Amino acid sequence: MENIDKGIVPKAELHCHIEGAANPQLVTSQALKYDVDISKIIHNGAFVWSNFAEFLKCYDGAASLFRSHDDYALLSETYLSELALNGCIYSEVFISTDHARMVGISEEEYIEGLAAGMRQAKQKHDIESRMIATGLRHEGPESVIRAATYIANNPHPLVTGFGMGGEERMYSPRDFIEGFEIAREAGLAITSHAGELVGPESIQDTLKYLKPHRIGHGVRAIEDNKLVSELAEKEIVLECCPGSNIALGLYPTFRDHPFVALRDSGVLVTLNSDDPPHFDTSLANEYRLAEFEFGLSRNELVEITKTAINAAFVDQKTRISLLEKIENI
Ligand SMILES: [Zn+2]
């Protein structure tokens, strides 16, 4: 394990949007490459936004600067290398074929570009990674059906999951049954954002209609005791992103965040960075926050990493080798 120091907490990430993972330095160099003015979204080397609408503008502005196979290869290699150097052994990233179409490249070029960067990162830093194809909720059921159909017809060994991101306050999980069925039939594992901007009912409906293995965020389950018990009983893993929740104002402080309460209730929780540079965080920072804000010990942090690996959308052989790797760090 050339890049991982003995003693560092081994980490894994299940919830990160690849376009949202481009750091300001990389976005700045892409802006120079395409001669685009980014002064409205980056000031003094950091993304600037002050509300959800501005955040989305910032996200789309950065995403629009990745326009080719090589741009996406650079993006995934840069992100995964940074993770690996901070002790991460496994990463799943959300990809959006709709985003690719918006910047004018084919789905194939987009996925192959990201995959090339993932292979490079694995070769150089021994980090394993996979992609989760997603539809955009606010674009409606067609976006989800389109994304699922594309992946079902064009399977890729590194695309192992299917999910849905975007504006949670639009549509109901029920509207997306068809798209998720297409993905499930194609053999993809399922996750979906829920219980972030909308309360426990969005998680209940997601469980009922989309039948996910995991839930993106899901923290607002805490508002319904029965749902908390159900999540624990069914071993539905939550992809928690505390730094993102605080940055977006879901909870005023880390003391108000339900991560510890969910964990104490037996819910399987993991730590993730969501759109790291936009929320001034990183996976390593989320682990640090869990240690200092939530009081978790090193062993408890390692258990969280094991939870993530056990819930990872990988084959058994890869899972076993990742679990062994944790024991050897
Ligand atoms: Zn997310």
py3Dmol code that shows the C-alpha trace and the ligand (Angstrom):
import py3Dmol

protein = """\
ATOM      1  CA  MET A   1       0.000   0.000   0.000  1.00  0.00           C
ATOM      2  CA  GLU A   2       2.495   2.522  -1.208  1.00  0.00           C
ATOM      3  CA  ASN A   3       0.408   5.626  -0.648  1.00  0.00           C
ATOM      4  CA  ILE A   4      -1.299   4.837   2.620  1.00  0.00           C
ATOM      5  CA  ASP A   5       0.605   5.471   5.837  1.00  0.00           C
ATOM      6  CA  LYS A   6       0.283   2.930   8.601  1.00  0.00           C
ATOM      7  CA  GLY A   7      -2.072   4.342  11.192  1.00  0.00           C
ATOM      8  CA  ILE A   8      -4.177   6.427   8.793  1.00  0.00           C
ATOM      9  CA  VAL A   9      -7.901   5.600   9.005  1.00  0.00           C
ATOM     10  CA  PRO A  10      -8.860   3.619   5.885  1.00  0.00           C
ATOM     11  CA  LYS A  11     -11.781   5.350   4.196  1.00  0.00           C
ATOM     12  CA  ALA A  12     -14.427   4.614   1.584  1.00  0.00           C
ATOM     13  CA  GLU A  13     -16.944   6.838  -0.161  1.00  0.00           C
ATOM     14  CA  LEU A  14     -20.335   5.940  -1.630  1.00  0.00           C
ATOM     15  CA  HIS A  15     -21.847   9.359  -2.344  1.00  0.00           C
ATOM     16  CA  CYS A  16     -20.062  11.949  -4.460  1.00  0.00           C
ATOM     17  CA  HIS A  17     -21.206  13.652  -7.666  1.00  0.00           C
ATOM     18  CA  ILE A  18     -18.246  13.592 -10.028  1.00  0.00           C
ATOM     19  CA  GLU A  19     -18.938  16.996 -11.632  1.00  0.00           C
ATOM     20  CA  GLY A  20     -19.266  18.438  -8.127  1.00  0.00           C
ATOM     21  CA  ALA A  21     -15.895  16.995  -7.148  1.00  0.00           C
ATOM     22  CA  ALA A  22     -13.833  19.193  -9.493  1.00  0.00           C
ATOM     23  CA  ASN A  23     -11.650  21.357  -7.274  1.00  0.00           C
ATOM     24  CA  PRO A  24     -11.291  25.118  -7.937  1.00  0.00           C
ATOM     25  CA  GLN A  25      -7.712  24.722  -9.248  1.00  0.00           C
ATOM     26  CA  LEU A  26      -8.830  22.177 -11.825  1.00  0.00           C
ATOM     27  CA  VAL A  27     -11.888  24.257 -12.781  1.00  0.00           C
ATOM     28  CA  THR A  28      -9.653  27.325 -13.162  1.00  0.00           C
ATOM     29  CA  SER A  29      -7.279  25.491 -15.485  1.00  0.00           C
ATOM     30  CA  GLN A  30     -10.243  24.185 -17.526  1.00  0.00           C
ATOM     31  CA  ALA A  31     -11.588  27.762 -17.762  1.00  0.00           C
ATOM     32  CA  LEU A  32      -8.231  28.913 -19.143  1.00  0.00           C
ATOM     33  CA  LYS A  33      -8.246  26.025 -21.609  1.00  0.00           C
ATOM     34  CA  TYR A  34     -11.679  27.022 -22.962  1.00  0.00           C
ATOM     35  CA  ASP A  35     -11.278  30.775 -22.408  1.00  0.00           C
ATOM     36  CA  VAL A  36     -14.303  31.066 -20.121  1.00  0.00           C
ATOM     37  CA  ASP A  37     -14.791  33.764 -17.467  1.00  0.00           C
ATOM     38  CA  ILE A  38     -15.382  32.086 -14.087  1.00  0.00           C
ATOM     39  CA  SER A  39     -15.034  35.164 -11.892  1.00  0.00           C
ATOM     40  CA  LYS A  40     -18.684  34.807 -10.830  1.00  0.00           C
ATOM     41  CA  ILE A  41     -18.232  31.312  -9.391  1.00  0.00           C
ATOM     42  CA  ILE A  42     -14.649  31.258  -8.072  1.00  0.00           C
ATOM     43  CA  HIS A  43     -13.099  33.970  -5.865  1.00  0.00           C
ATOM     44  CA  ASN A  44      -9.656  33.641  -4.326  1.00  0.00           C
ATOM     45  CA  GLY A  45      -9.394  29.961  -5.195  1.00  0.00           C
ATOM     46  CA  ALA A  46     -12.770  28.933  -3.719  1.00  0.00           C
ATOM     47  CA  PHE A  47     -16.302  28.446  -5.057  1.00  0.00           C
ATOM     48  CA  VAL A  48     -18.698  31.192  -3.991  1.00  0.00           C
ATOM     49  CA  TRP A  49     -22.456  30.847  -3.514  1.00  0.00           C
ATOM     50  CA  SER A  50     -24.856  31.843  -0.785  1.00  0.00           C
ATOM     51  CA  ASN A  51     -28.062  29.910  -1.458  1.00  0.00           C
ATOM     52  CA  PHE A  52     -29.225  26.696  -3.125  1.00  0.00           C
ATOM     53  CA  ALA A  53     -29.997  28.364  -6.475  1.00  0.00           C
ATOM     54  CA  GLU A  54     -26.528  29.952  -6.588  1.00  0.00           C
ATOM     55  CA  PHE A  55     -24.962  26.643  -5.574  1.00  0.00           C
ATOM     56  CA  LEU A  56     -26.635  24.935  -8.558  1.00  0.00           C
ATOM     57  CA  LYS A  57     -25.365  27.716 -10.860  1.00  0.00           C
ATOM     58  CA  CYS A  58     -21.883  27.251  -9.464  1.00  0.00           C
ATOM     59  CA  TYR A  59     -22.111  23.465  -9.916  1.00  0.00           C
ATOM     60  CA  ASP A  60     -23.332  23.748 -13.508  1.00  0.00           C
ATOM     61  CA  GLY A  61     -20.724  26.434 -14.294  1.00  0.00           C
ATOM     62  CA  ALA A  62     -17.915  24.148 -13.148  1.00  0.00           C
ATOM     63  CA  ALA A  63     -19.447  21.074 -14.828  1.00  0.00           C
ATOM     64  CA  SER A  64     -19.746  22.893 -18.169  1.00  0.00           C
ATOM     65  CA  LEU A  65     -15.936  23.155 -18.393  1.00  0.00           C
ATOM     66  CA  PHE A  66     -15.516  19.389 -18.866  1.00  0.00           C
ATOM     67  CA  ARG A  67     -16.229  18.773 -22.508  1.00  0.00           C
ATOM     68  CA  SER A  68     -14.278  15.789 -23.787  1.00  0.00           C
ATOM     69  CA  HIS A  69     -13.080  12.259 -23.028  1.00  0.00           C
ATOM     70  CA  ASP A  70      -9.738  13.620 -21.799  1.00  0.00           C
ATOM     71  CA  ASP A  71     -11.367  16.293 -19.611  1.00  0.00           C
ATOM     72  CA  TYR A  72     -13.402  13.633 -17.819  1.00  0.00           C
ATOM     73  CA  ALA A  73     -10.382  11.335 -17.505  1.00  0.00           C
ATOM     74  CA  LEU A  74      -8.486  14.199 -15.874  1.00  0.00           C
ATOM     75  CA  LEU A  75     -11.446  14.912 -13.571  1.00  0.00           C
ATOM     76  CA  SER A  76     -11.841  11.360 -12.245  1.00  0.00           C
ATOM     77  CA  GLU A  77      -8.097  10.726 -11.991  1.00  0.00           C
ATOM     78  CA  THR A  78      -7.561  14.001 -10.092  1.00  0.00           C
ATOM     79  CA  TYR A  79     -10.397  13.319  -7.662  1.00  0.00           C
ATOM     80  CA  LEU A  80      -9.537   9.676  -7.005  1.00  0.00           C
ATOM     81  CA  SER A  81      -5.821  10.407  -6.577  1.00  0.00           C
ATOM     82  CA  GLU A  82      -6.641  13.040  -3.960  1.00  0.00           C
ATOM     83  CA  LEU A  83      -8.873  10.526  -2.153  1.00  0.00           C
ATOM     84  CA  ALA A  84      -6.242   7.786  -2.270  1.00  0.00           C
ATOM     85  CA  LEU A  85      -3.556  10.039  -0.836  1.00  0.00           C
ATOM     86  CA  ASN A  86      -5.877  10.595   2.139  1.00  0.00           C
ATOM     87  CA  GLY A  87      -6.403   6.912   2.891  1.00  0.00           C
ATOM     88  CA  CYS A  88      -9.428   6.159   0.724  1.00  0.00           C
ATOM     89  CA  ILE A  89      -9.410   2.635  -0.717  1.00  0.00           C
ATOM     90  CA  TYR A  90     -12.771   2.681  -2.495  1.00  0.00           C
ATOM     91  CA  SER A  91     -14.967   5.305  -4.149  1.00  0.00           C
ATOM     92  CA  GLU A  92     -18.294   5.341  -5.955  1.00  0.00           C
ATOM     93  CA  VAL A  93     -19.143   8.415  -7.977  1.00  0.00           C
ATOM     94  CA  PHE A  94     -22.481   9.510  -9.364  1.00  0.00           C
ATOM     95  CA  ILE A  95     -22.371  10.209 -13.062  1.00  0.00           C
ATOM     96  CA  SER A  96     -24.983  11.968 -15.147  1.00  0.00           C
ATOM     97  CA  THR A  97     -25.342  11.100 -18.808  1.00  0.00           C
ATOM     98  CA  ASP A  98     -27.820  14.002 -19.061  1.00  0.00           C
ATOM     99  CA  HIS A  99     -24.994  16.345 -18.033  1.00  0.00           C
ATOM    100  CA  ALA A 100     -22.813  14.860 -20.758  1.00  0.00           C
ATOM    101  CA  ARG A 101     -25.496  15.559 -23.325  1.00  0.00           C
ATOM    102  CA  MET A 102     -25.844  19.134 -22.033  1.00  0.00           C
ATOM    103  CA  VAL A 103     -22.162  19.830 -22.699  1.00  0.00           C
ATOM    104  CA  GLY A 104     -22.439  18.193 -26.086  1.00  0.00           C
ATOM    105  CA  ILE A 105     -20.525  14.931 -25.774  1.00  0.00           C
ATOM    106  CA  SER A 106     -21.825  11.419 -26.209  1.00  0.00           C
ATOM    107  CA  GLU A 107     -22.648   9.183 -23.254  1.00  0.00           C
ATOM    108  CA  GLU A 108     -19.998   6.754 -24.457  1.00  0.00           C
ATOM    109  CA  GLU A 109     -17.230   9.353 -24.577  1.00  0.00           C
ATOM    110  CA  TYR A 110     -18.243  10.602 -21.131  1.00  0.00           C
ATOM    111  CA  ILE A 111     -18.250   7.162 -19.473  1.00  0.00           C
ATOM    112  CA  GLU A 112     -15.088   5.978 -21.245  1.00  0.00           C
ATOM    113  CA  GLY A 113     -13.309   9.189 -20.232  1.00  0.00           C
ATOM    114  CA  LEU A 114     -14.244   8.765 -16.582  1.00  0.00           C
ATOM    115  CA  ALA A 115     -13.297   5.070 -16.748  1.00  0.00           C
ATOM    116  CA  ALA A 116      -9.868   5.917 -18.197  1.00  0.00           C
ATOM    117  CA  GLY A 117      -9.190   8.241 -15.243  1.00  0.00           C
ATOM    118  CA  MET A 118     -10.388   5.563 -12.828  1.00  0.00           C
ATOM    119  CA  ARG A 119      -8.019   3.001 -14.329  1.00  0.00           C
ATOM    120  CA  GLN A 120      -5.112   5.462 -14.095  1.00  0.00           C
ATOM    121  CA  ALA A 121      -5.889   6.179 -10.431  1.00  0.00           C
ATOM    122  CA  LYS A 122      -6.066   2.467  -9.685  1.00  0.00           C
ATOM    123  CA  GLN A 123      -2.760   1.830 -11.371  1.00  0.00           C
ATOM    124  CA  LYS A 124      -0.970   4.713  -9.675  1.00  0.00           C
ATOM    125  CA  HIS A 125      -2.623   4.730  -6.242  1.00  0.00           C
ATOM    126  CA  ASP A 126      -4.314   1.346  -5.844  1.00  0.00           C
ATOM    127  CA  ILE A 127      -7.781   2.863  -5.323  1.00  0.00           C
ATOM    128  CA  GLU A 128     -10.804   0.860  -6.480  1.00  0.00           C
ATOM    129  CA  SER A 129     -13.774   2.784  -7.904  1.00  0.00           C
ATOM    130  CA  ARG A 130     -17.151   2.379  -9.599  1.00  0.00           C
ATOM    131  CA  MET A 131     -19.768   4.628 -11.220  1.00  0.00           C
ATOM    132  CA  ILE A 132     -23.450   5.014 -10.370  1.00  0.00           C
ATOM    133  CA  ALA A 133     -25.514   6.240 -13.315  1.00  0.00           C
ATOM    134  CA  THR A 134     -28.171   8.755 -12.314  1.00  0.00           C
ATOM    135  CA  GLY A 135     -31.194  10.483 -13.697  1.00  0.00           C
ATOM    136  CA  LEU A 136     -32.034  14.045 -12.715  1.00  0.00           C
ATOM    137  CA  ARG A 137     -35.176  14.180 -10.633  1.00  0.00           C
ATOM    138  CA  HIS A 138     -36.083  17.757 -11.533  1.00  0.00           C
ATOM    139  CA  GLU A 139     -35.917  16.855 -15.228  1.00  0.00           C
ATOM    140  CA  GLY A 140     -38.787  14.424 -14.629  1.00  0.00           C
ATOM    141  CA  PRO A 141     -39.383  10.675 -15.187  1.00  0.00           C
ATOM    142  CA  GLU A 142     -38.047  10.835 -18.783  1.00  0.00           C
ATOM    143  CA  SER A 143     -34.569  11.761 -17.561  1.00  0.00           C
ATOM    144  CA  VAL A 144     -34.501   8.734 -15.271  1.00  0.00           C
ATOM    145  CA  ILE A 145     -35.886   6.398 -17.935  1.00  0.00           C
ATOM    146  CA  ARG A 146     -33.381   7.760 -20.482  1.00  0.00           C
ATOM    147  CA  ALA A 147     -30.390   7.275 -18.131  1.00  0.00           C
ATOM    148  CA  ALA A 148     -31.517   3.774 -17.116  1.00  0.00           C
ATOM    149  CA  THR A 149     -32.230   2.724 -20.698  1.00  0.00           C
ATOM    150  CA  TYR A 150     -28.842   3.939 -21.893  1.00  0.00           C
ATOM    151  CA  ILE A 151     -26.979   1.926 -19.249  1.00  0.00           C
ATOM    152  CA  ALA A 152     -29.216  -1.125 -19.719  1.00  0.00           C
ATOM    153  CA  ASN A 153     -28.403  -1.100 -23.443  1.00  0.00           C
ATOM    154  CA  ASN A 154     -24.736  -0.160 -23.010  1.00  0.00           C
ATOM    155  CA  PRO A 155     -23.483  -1.982 -19.913  1.00  0.00           C
ATOM    156  CA  HIS A 156     -20.038  -1.003 -18.643  1.00  0.00           C
ATOM    157  CA  PRO A 157     -18.061  -3.052 -16.099  1.00  0.00           C
ATOM    158  CA  LEU A 158     -17.397   0.024 -13.958  1.00  0.00           C
ATOM    159  CA  VAL A 159     -21.024   1.215 -13.926  1.00  0.00           C
ATOM    160  CA  THR A 160     -22.556  -0.975 -11.225  1.00  0.00           C
ATOM    161  CA  GLY A 161     -25.309   1.128  -9.720  1.00  0.00           C
ATOM    162  CA  PHE A 162     -28.212   3.355 -10.585  1.00  0.00           C
ATOM    163  CA  GLY A 163     -29.633   6.301  -8.686  1.00  0.00           C
ATOM    164  CA  MET A 164     -31.384   9.628  -8.775  1.00  0.00           C
ATOM    165  CA  GLY A 165     -30.194  13.052  -7.652  1.00  0.00           C
ATOM    166  CA  GLY A 166     -31.489  16.557  -8.215  1.00  0.00           C
ATOM    167  CA  GLU A 167     -34.195  18.677  -6.637  1.00  0.00           C
ATOM    168  CA  GLU A 168     -35.989  16.455  -4.122  1.00  0.00           C
ATOM    169  CA  ARG A 169     -38.970  18.763  -3.760  1.00  0.00           C
ATOM    170  CA  MET A 170     -40.084  18.003  -7.311  1.00  0.00           C
ATOM    171  CA  TYR A 171     -42.116  14.921  -8.287  1.00  0.00           C
ATOM    172  CA  SER A 172     -42.778  11.878  -6.091  1.00  0.00           C
ATOM    173  CA  PRO A 173     -40.695   8.644  -6.001  1.00  0.00           C
ATOM    174  CA  ARG A 174     -43.772   6.934  -7.458  1.00  0.00           C
ATOM    175  CA  ASP A 175     -43.230   8.842 -10.724  1.00  0.00           C
ATOM    176  CA  PHE A 176     -39.883   7.110 -11.237  1.00  0.00           C
ATOM    177  CA  ILE A 177     -40.883   3.441 -10.848  1.00  0.00           C
ATOM    178  CA  GLU A 178     -40.412   2.684 -14.551  1.00  0.00           C
ATOM    179  CA  GLY A 179     -36.858   4.042 -14.798  1.00  0.00           C
ATOM    180  CA  PHE A 180     -35.746   2.205 -11.675  1.00  0.00           C
ATOM    181  CA  GLU A 181     -37.314  -1.051 -12.897  1.00  0.00           C
ATOM    182  CA  ILE A 182     -35.295  -0.793 -16.114  1.00  0.00           C
ATOM    183  CA  ALA A 183     -32.105  -0.324 -14.051  1.00  0.00           C
ATOM    184  CA  ARG A 184     -32.936  -3.168 -11.668  1.00  0.00           C
ATOM    185  CA  GLU A 185     -33.677  -5.548 -14.536  1.00  0.00           C
ATOM    186  CA  ALA A 186     -30.310  -4.634 -16.046  1.00  0.00           C
ATOM    187  CA  GLY A 187     -28.681  -5.907 -12.850  1.00  0.00           C
ATOM    188  CA  LEU A 188     -27.727  -2.540 -11.382  1.00  0.00           C
ATOM    189  CA  ALA A 189     -27.785  -1.977  -7.623  1.00  0.00           C
ATOM    190  CA  ILE A 190     -30.081   0.831  -6.500  1.00  0.00           C
ATOM    191  CA  THR A 191     -29.725   3.993  -4.426  1.00  0.00           C
ATOM    192  CA  SER A 192     -31.684   7.238  -4.409  1.00  0.00           C
ATOM    193  CA  HIS A 193     -31.459  10.622  -2.734  1.00  0.00           C
ATOM    194  CA  ALA A 194     -34.249  11.049  -0.168  1.00  0.00           C
ATOM    195  CA  GLY A 195     -34.830  12.606   3.224  1.00  0.00           C
ATOM    196  CA  GLU A 196     -32.519  15.551   2.658  1.00  0.00           C
ATOM    197  CA  LEU A 197     -34.683  18.537   1.703  1.00  0.00           C
ATOM    198  CA  VAL A 198     -37.955  16.636   2.255  1.00  0.00           C
ATOM    199  CA  GLY A 199     -38.992  14.856   5.464  1.00  0.00           C
ATOM    200  CA  PRO A 200     -39.398  11.160   6.324  1.00  0.00           C
ATOM    201  CA  GLU A 201     -42.270  10.671   3.872  1.00  0.00           C
ATOM    202  CA  SER A 202     -39.820  10.992   0.978  1.00  0.00           C
ATOM    203  CA  ILE A 203     -37.803   8.085   2.436  1.00  0.00           C
ATOM    204  CA  GLN A 204     -40.934   5.992   3.025  1.00  0.00           C
ATOM    205  CA  ASP A 205     -42.080   6.531  -0.570  1.00  0.00           C
ATOM    206  CA  THR A 206     -38.603   5.826  -1.918  1.00  0.00           C
ATOM    207  CA  LEU A 207     -38.460   2.516  -0.014  1.00  0.00           C
ATOM    208  CA  LYS A 208     -41.927   1.599  -1.191  1.00  0.00           C
ATOM    209  CA  TYR A 209     -41.665   2.494  -4.867  1.00  0.00           C
ATOM    210  CA  LEU A 210     -37.966   2.392  -5.771  1.00  0.00           C
ATOM    211  CA  LYS A 211     -36.796  -0.420  -3.431  1.00  0.00           C
ATOM    212  CA  PRO A 212     -33.221   0.842  -2.964  1.00  0.00           C
ATOM    213  CA  HIS A 213     -30.314  -0.947  -1.277  1.00  0.00           C
ATOM    214  CA  ARG A 214     -29.150   2.405   0.081  1.00  0.00           C
ATOM    215  CA  ILE A 215     -30.501   5.930   0.569  1.00  0.00           C
ATOM    216  CA  GLY A 216     -28.583   9.092  -0.339  1.00  0.00           C
ATOM    217  CA  HIS A 217     -28.650  11.287   2.804  1.00  0.00           C
ATOM    218  CA  GLY A 218     -31.804   9.920   4.517  1.00  0.00           C
ATOM    219  CA  VAL A 219     -30.972  11.895   7.649  1.00  0.00           C
ATOM    220  CA  ARG A 220     -34.509  13.250   8.055  1.00  0.00           C
ATOM    221  CA  ALA A 221     -35.613   9.703   8.932  1.00  0.00           C
ATOM    222  CA  ILE A 222     -34.809  10.849  12.456  1.00  0.00           C
ATOM    223  CA  GLU A 223     -38.155  12.691  12.480  1.00  0.00           C
ATOM    224  CA  ASP A 224     -40.037   9.354  12.490  1.00  0.00           C
ATOM    225  CA  ASN A 225     -39.124   6.688  15.072  1.00  0.00           C
ATOM    226  CA  LYS A 226     -40.921   3.923  13.225  1.00  0.00           C
ATOM    227  CA  LEU A 227     -38.969   4.681  10.064  1.00  0.00           C
ATOM    228  CA  VAL A 228     -35.679   4.675  11.989  1.00  0.00           C
ATOM    229  CA  SER A 229     -36.503   1.170  13.277  1.00  0.00           C
ATOM    230  CA  GLU A 230     -37.459   0.039   9.775  1.00  0.00           C
ATOM    231  CA  LEU A 231     -34.170   1.292   8.280  1.00  0.00           C
ATOM    232  CA  ALA A 232     -32.209  -0.485  11.040  1.00  0.00           C
ATOM    233  CA  GLU A 233     -34.186  -3.700  10.653  1.00  0.00           C
ATOM    234  CA  LYS A 234     -33.949  -3.810   6.859  1.00  0.00           C
ATOM    235  CA  GLU A 235     -30.263  -2.803   6.998  1.00  0.00           C
ATOM    236  CA  ILE A 236     -30.767   0.042   4.529  1.00  0.00           C
ATOM    237  CA  VAL A 237     -27.476   1.923   4.470  1.00  0.00           C
ATOM    238  CA  LEU A 238     -27.571   5.724   4.641  1.00  0.00           C
ATOM    239  CA  GLU A 239     -25.026   7.679   2.611  1.00  0.00           C
ATOM    240  CA  CYS A 240     -24.678  10.529   5.111  1.00  0.00           C
ATOM    241  CA  CYS A 241     -22.963  13.774   4.114  1.00  0.00           C
ATOM    242  CA  PRO A 242     -22.834  15.880   7.303  1.00  0.00           C
ATOM    243  CA  GLY A 243     -20.648  18.689   5.895  1.00  0.00           C
ATOM    244  CA  SER A 244     -23.015  19.126   2.949  1.00  0.00           C
ATOM    245  CA  ASN A 245     -26.050  19.217   5.292  1.00  0.00           C
ATOM    246  CA  ILE A 246     -24.489  21.946   7.421  1.00  0.00           C
ATOM    247  CA  ALA A 247     -23.347  23.961   4.367  1.00  0.00           C
ATOM    248  CA  LEU A 248     -26.877  23.874   2.926  1.00  0.00           C
ATOM    249  CA  GLY A 249     -28.402  24.851   6.263  1.00  0.00           C
ATOM    250  CA  LEU A 250     -30.342  21.626   6.971  1.00  0.00           C
ATOM    251  CA  TYR A 251     -29.030  21.782  10.528  1.00  0.00           C
ATOM    252  CA  PRO A 252     -27.507  24.841  12.190  1.00  0.00           C
ATOM    253  CA  THR A 253     -24.564  23.031  13.808  1.00  0.00           C
ATOM    254  CA  PHE A 254     -22.983  19.577  13.915  1.00  0.00           C
ATOM    255  CA  ARG A 255     -24.476  19.147  17.399  1.00  0.00           C
ATOM    256  CA  ASP A 256     -27.933  19.311  15.814  1.00  0.00           C
ATOM    257  CA  HIS A 257     -27.068  16.750  13.123  1.00  0.00           C
ATOM    258  CA  PRO A 258     -28.767  13.337  13.554  1.00  0.00           C
ATOM    259  CA  PHE A 259     -25.744  11.219  12.493  1.00  0.00           C
ATOM    260  CA  VAL A 260     -24.998  10.020  16.034  1.00  0.00           C
ATOM    261  CA  ALA A 261     -28.656   9.457  16.933  1.00  0.00           C
ATOM    262  CA  LEU A 262     -29.228   7.379  13.788  1.00  0.00           C
ATOM    263  CA  ARG A 263     -26.100   5.354  14.457  1.00  0.00           C
ATOM    264  CA  ASP A 264     -27.066   4.807  18.092  1.00  0.00           C
ATOM    265  CA  SER A 265     -30.469   3.560  16.899  1.00  0.00           C
ATOM    266  CA  GLY A 266     -28.795   0.833  14.881  1.00  0.00           C
ATOM    267  CA  VAL A 267     -29.072   2.453  11.444  1.00  0.00           C
ATOM    268  CA  LEU A 268     -26.120   1.676   9.171  1.00  0.00           C
ATOM    269  CA  VAL A 269     -24.483   5.012   8.396  1.00  0.00           C
ATOM    270  CA  THR A 270     -21.524   5.981   6.204  1.00  0.00           C
ATOM    271  CA  LEU A 271     -19.527   9.194   5.684  1.00  0.00           C
ATOM    272  CA  ASN A 272     -19.437  10.995   2.343  1.00  0.00           C
ATOM    273  CA  SER A 273     -18.525  14.357   0.844  1.00  0.00           C
ATOM    274  CA  ASP A 274     -21.349  14.888  -1.751  1.00  0.00           C
ATOM    275  CA  ASP A 275     -19.903  17.878  -3.741  1.00  0.00           C
ATOM    276  CA  PRO A 276     -16.735  18.396  -1.673  1.00  0.00           C
ATOM    277  CA  PRO A 277     -15.153  21.697  -2.821  1.00  0.00           C
ATOM    278  CA  HIS A 278     -18.551  23.409  -3.024  1.00  0.00           C
ATOM    279  CA  PHE A 279     -19.165  22.586   0.635  1.00  0.00           C
ATOM    280  CA  ASP A 280     -15.603  23.331   1.659  1.00  0.00           C
ATOM    281  CA  THR A 281     -15.111  19.704   2.641  1.00  0.00           C
ATOM    282  CA  SER A 282     -13.473  16.442   1.562  1.00  0.00           C
ATOM    283  CA  LEU A 283     -13.885  12.802   2.527  1.00  0.00           C
ATOM    284  CA  ALA A 284     -10.924  13.136   4.911  1.00  0.00           C
ATOM    285  CA  ASN A 285     -12.618  16.174   6.443  1.00  0.00           C
ATOM    286  CA  GLU A 286     -15.886  14.238   6.946  1.00  0.00           C
ATOM    287  CA  TYR A 287     -13.950  11.579   8.881  1.00  0.00           C
ATOM    288  CA  ARG A 288     -12.262  14.333  10.911  1.00  0.00           C
ATOM    289  CA  LEU A 289     -15.648  15.908  11.651  1.00  0.00           C
ATOM    290  CA  ALA A 290     -16.996  12.531  12.755  1.00  0.00           C
ATOM    291  CA  GLU A 291     -14.064  12.230  15.133  1.00  0.00           C
ATOM    292  CA  PHE A 292     -14.137  15.739  16.576  1.00  0.00           C
ATOM    293  CA  GLU A 293     -17.804  16.759  16.265  1.00  0.00           C
ATOM    294  CA  PHE A 294     -19.458  13.366  16.777  1.00  0.00           C
ATOM    295  CA  GLY A 295     -16.841  11.873  19.115  1.00  0.00           C
ATOM    296  CA  LEU A 296     -16.174   8.689  17.149  1.00  0.00           C
ATOM    297  CA  SER A 297     -13.070   6.652  17.963  1.00  0.00           C
ATOM    298  CA  ARG A 298     -10.618   5.360  15.383  1.00  0.00           C
ATOM    299  CA  ASN A 299     -12.185   1.887  15.634  1.00  0.00           C
ATOM    300  CA  GLU A 300     -15.655   3.327  15.122  1.00  0.00           C
ATOM    301  CA  LEU A 301     -14.446   5.185  12.036  1.00  0.00           C
ATOM    302  CA  VAL A 302     -12.961   1.966  10.665  1.00  0.00           C
ATOM    303  CA  GLU A 303     -16.328   0.254  11.295  1.00  0.00           C
ATOM    304  CA  ILE A 304     -17.993   2.969   9.186  1.00  0.00           C
ATOM    305  CA  THR A 305     -15.571   2.224   6.365  1.00  0.00           C
ATOM    306  CA  LYS A 306     -16.430  -1.482   6.659  1.00  0.00           C
ATOM    307  CA  THR A 307     -20.140  -0.615   6.515  1.00  0.00           C
ATOM    308  CA  ALA A 308     -19.452   1.270   3.271  1.00  0.00           C
ATOM    309  CA  ILE A 309     -17.500  -1.632   1.767  1.00  0.00           C
ATOM    310  CA  ASN A 310     -20.227  -4.092   2.762  1.00  0.00           C
ATOM    311  CA  ALA A 311     -22.767  -1.839   1.016  1.00  0.00           C
ATOM    312  CA  ALA A 312     -20.550  -1.115  -2.013  1.00  0.00           C
ATOM    313  CA  PHE A 313     -21.886  -1.946  -5.465  1.00  0.00           C
ATOM    314  CA  VAL A 314     -19.102  -4.443  -6.250  1.00  0.00           C
ATOM    315  CA  ASP A 315     -18.754  -8.171  -6.796  1.00  0.00           C
ATOM    316  CA  GLN A 316     -17.954 -10.403  -3.808  1.00  0.00           C
ATOM    317  CA  LYS A 317     -14.321 -10.964  -4.778  1.00  0.00           C
ATOM    318  CA  THR A 318     -13.622  -7.215  -4.830  1.00  0.00           C
ATOM    319  CA  ARG A 319     -15.525  -6.728  -1.572  1.00  0.00           C
ATOM    320  CA  ILE A 320     -13.470  -9.395   0.201  1.00  0.00           C
ATOM    321  CA  SER A 321     -10.195  -7.976  -1.054  1.00  0.00           C
ATOM    322  CA  LEU A 322     -11.215  -4.448   0.096  1.00  0.00           C
ATOM    323  CA  LEU A 323     -12.180  -5.756   3.542  1.00  0.00           C
ATOM    324  CA  GLU A 324      -8.812  -7.523   3.769  1.00  0.00           C
ATOM    325  CA  LYS A 325      -7.076  -4.323   2.800  1.00  0.00           C
ATOM    326  CA  ILE A 326      -8.740  -2.508   5.713  1.00  0.00           C
ATOM    327  CA  GLU A 327      -7.341  -5.104   8.117  1.00  0.00           C
ATOM    328  CA  ASN A 328      -3.848  -4.542   6.736  1.00  0.00           C
ATOM    329  CA  ILE A 329      -3.735  -0.765   7.114  1.00  0.00           C
TER     330      ILE A 329
END
"""
ligand_1 = """\
1
ZN
Zn -25.854 14.040 -3.389
"""
view = py3Dmol.view(width=600, height=400)
view.addModel(protein, "pdb")
view.setStyle({"model": 0}, {"cartoon": {"style": "trace"}})
view.addModel(ligand_1, "xyz")
view.setStyle({"model": 1}, {"stick": {}})
view.zoomTo()
view.show()
